[in-house]
């Protein structure tokens, strides 16, 4: 799979349809040119021209044979070049399709932010305002979305598996606080503190009565 930069990712999100259409047009014209060069190579490889009817010049038949050999080499090189270009175009379209599949695999708010910014080409400030979060938080979401998209794209795993894995990671992160304790641990700690405080109050109250 072709490597992609952040700029290339944004470009694909913005211009997917135009890029795919351009690739298809190029492939069509290159295929026509490939057929044309193949036909010329076949005819040039088996010339039916009677050399005796051509001007002799220096070297005669040998010179003409050299010209045909050189021309065949040029045609062959051009043919190979066309095939390499076509291969690169196929790889490019595969990359676009893979990235787009990964894009659909993103969860919110990442999908919605990237879709609004790059697919729909809305203004940055307009999109930020619509999410009603701080600029720092919004930019964090945007950058995280790009990073996730790139991680999905470069992974050998299926999109469905990546979605499940990310969902599991997100659930765990939501349950775990900055101190490393999950929600259940915090609730148990709070309950213990509350019971301890209540017990102390009862002891103090009992002491006052005495």
Buried (B, 14 or more C-beta within 10 A) or exposed (E): EEEBEEEBBBBBBBBBEEBBEBBEEBBEEBEEBBEBBEEBBEEBEEEEEEEEEEEEEEEEEEEBEEEBEEEBEEBEEBBEEBEEBBEEBEEBBEBBEBBBEBBEBBEEBBBBBBBBBBBEEBEEEEBBEEBEBEEEEBBEBBEBBBEBBBEBBEBEEEBEEBBEEBEEEEEEEEEBEEEEBBEEBBEEEEEEEEEEEEEEEEEEEEEEEE
